[in-house]
Amino acid sequence: MGQIEILEPTDSLLKEIQSILPFGFFPFNESFNGYKFGFVIKCDSDEMRCLKQQPVEVEEKVAHKLILFHQLLTLETYIQIKDKIGDSLYYATPYLKNKGDIGYESGIAHFLYPQNMAHVIANGAYESIFGEGATDLFMTFAKTYREINKASGLNLQYLGLDIRTRAQLGSMISGFMIYKGNFIYNGTQIQDGDPRFELLANRGVFKVIHTPSTPMEIRQDQLAFAKGKE
């Protein structure tokens, strides 16, 4: 499909991401198990929240297949909405929760941060949590995702949406963020033949910013550093 150039984030881009995320993005002095950053999900007792797109429970083997399907559908959605969401940062990434005898919940966690987003929907459901324009931002994603899901033939089914903390998701799988048209990969491993990168190359995306990151918790006295203010 072509070659994709893997780039490190510039200092200016990193500081923008740090300023947008509620608790920032924590650079490590040294790589830790392949991770170079912490995606900060908790500061003292204050936890980051997201929108949980919950599917029906499935057996474990199917749940792991859904992780890849969700990433592919998300990337195709990003490609189609990247010029419609202003300077918003959007991180839709898979999660996996073992529910015992019921099965596995393999859904999508939406971390959304509207920036210069057209605010059309008055009194939206998510403004008080994610900021002005959040409902418009999510609906832009959701409408396109729904169309792609149906057209793909997968037609994955979901039970609904809930506001949840990161801790309530189970395991979060590092995926792709989009910001100002940049595709940003938070996972550690990049390999030839990865279908996610094949999809991007096939759709004309030939640069990906690599920010291998793991969810982490910080103290209040570390917040300024995580937000890029120190």
N, C-alpha and C positions, 0 to 999 in steps of 0.2 A: 504493500500500500504506500510505500515511501518511508523516509526516515523522519524521526521526530527528534528534535534537539532538546536535551534535558538541561534546564538552566537552574542555577541557584537564584533565590530571590535577591533583588537589589536591596540596598539598605533603605531606600525610599519606599519601595513597595512593602517591605517588612514593617516599617513604622506605620504605614497606612493600615495594614491588617491589624497590627497591635492596637491602634487607636479605635478601630471599629468593633472588634470583639469585646464583649463586656469585661472580661478579665485578662484580655491580652493574649499574646502568643510568646511563649517563654523560650528564648534561645539558650541552648546548653553550651557550656564551655567545650565539652568533648562529646563526640557521638556516643550514645548509650543504646546498645542492642539495635543499632541501625537508625535510631531516632536522633534528630538534631534539634528538635523543638518540642515544647510542651503545649498542647492545645488545652488551655486552662479552663476547666469546667467547674471549679469551686474555689472560692476565696474565703477562708475561715468557714463560717456556716452558710454563706451565701452561695447558692448553686445556680449554674446556668440552666435555662429551660429551652425546650425545643418543642416542635410539633411532631408527634409520633403518628405516622401513617401505618395503621395496624392491619395486617392481613389475617386470613383465617389460619388456624394452627395446622401444621403439616408434619410429616415424619422428618427425621433428621437429614436424610439424604436429599430430600426435596428442598429443605430449608437452606442447605448450602448452595444448591443450584440457584435459588432465588437471590442470593447475595450477588452473584454475577449478573443475573437478569436485571436487578435493580440498578446496578452501576451502569450497565449499557443503556437502559432506558433513561436514566438521569443524564448521562452524557449527551444523548441525542436531544433531550429537552434543553439542556444548556445551550447547545449549538443553535437551537431555534429561538431562544429567548434572549440571548446575550446582548442584542441591540435594543431590547425593549425594557430593560430593568435599570437604566441609569447607571449609577456607580455603586449599586447594591452589591453586597457580598452574600453569596448563597452557598450553603454547604448542605447538600442532601446526601446522606451517607447511610449505608445499611447498618442494621443492628440485629442481634440474634439473642433470643431469650429462651432458655430451657424451661418449659412449664410442666415438666414431669410427665405424668400419664396423658395429659392433654395433647402433648406434642411440642413443637418448636414454633415460636413466633419470630418470623424472619421478615422484618419490615424496613421502613425508611424513617430516619430521624432528620427533620428539617431544622437547621439552624439558619435563620434568615435575618439579615440586617439591612433594611432599606436605606439607600442614600440617593438623594435627588430622584426619587421615584414619584411618578405621577400619582397624585392622591385623588382617586375618583370615587372609591367606595366610602361613603360617609359612615361614621360610627362603626368601623370595621371591628370584627371580633378579636383581632390580635394586636391592635394599636397600643393598648396599655402595657403589653408585655414586650413587644418587639419594636415598637416605635412607629411613628407616622408613616403610612404607606405600606405597612406590613401586610395588611389584608390584600391590597392590590398586588403586591409582590408575590405572595403565595398563590393567589388565584391565577396570575400569569403563568407561574410554573405548573400548577395543577391542571389547568385547561389543556396546555400543550402536552403534558405528560399523559393525560387521559387519552388524547387523540393518538399519540404514538403507541401507547400500550395496546389500544384496540387495533391499529393498523398493523402492528407487528405480528398479530395472531396469537400473542401470549394471553392478552386480555386478563391479566392478573386481577384478582378480586380483593377488595379491602373492606374492613368492617367499619372504619371511621377514623377520626382524628381526635387526639387528646393532647393536652399540654402536659409535658412531663419533664422532670429533671433528668440529667444524664444518668444519674445513679439508678433510675427506674427502668432503664432500657435493657439491662443485661450487658452483653458485650457489644461494643461499638466497633465496626470495621472501618478502618481508615479508607476514605475514598477521595473524591475530587471536589474542590471548591471552584467557583467561578467568581472573578472580580475584575471589573473593567475589561472584559473580553479575554482575560488571562485564565487559562486552565491550570489549576494548582493541585498537584497530587500530594496527599498526606501520607501515603503508604511508604513502606521501606523498599520493597522489592520492585524492580523494573526489569522485565525480561523480554527478549525477542519473542514474538508470537503472542503476546498478551492481547486478547481480543479487545480489551478496552482501548489500548493504544492503536490497534489496527482500525478500530472504528473512527478514532480521531483523525488518523492519517487519511483514511478514506474520505473524510468530510472536510479535508483541507486544513486541518490543524497540525502544524508542524513544529510547534514549540510548546513545551509543558514545563512549568516551574515546579521544582521538586522541593517540598518542605516536609520531609519525613517527621511525623509528629505523633505523640501519644497523649491521651487524656491525662491531665495531672491536676493536683490540688496545690494551692499556694497559701501563704499567710498574707495578712494585710500589708505587712512591711515589705513584701515582695511585689506588690501590685504595680508600683510605679515602674519597676524594671520591666515587668511583663507587658506593660502598656507603652513601653518605649520612651519613657520620660526620664530615664537615668542612663 
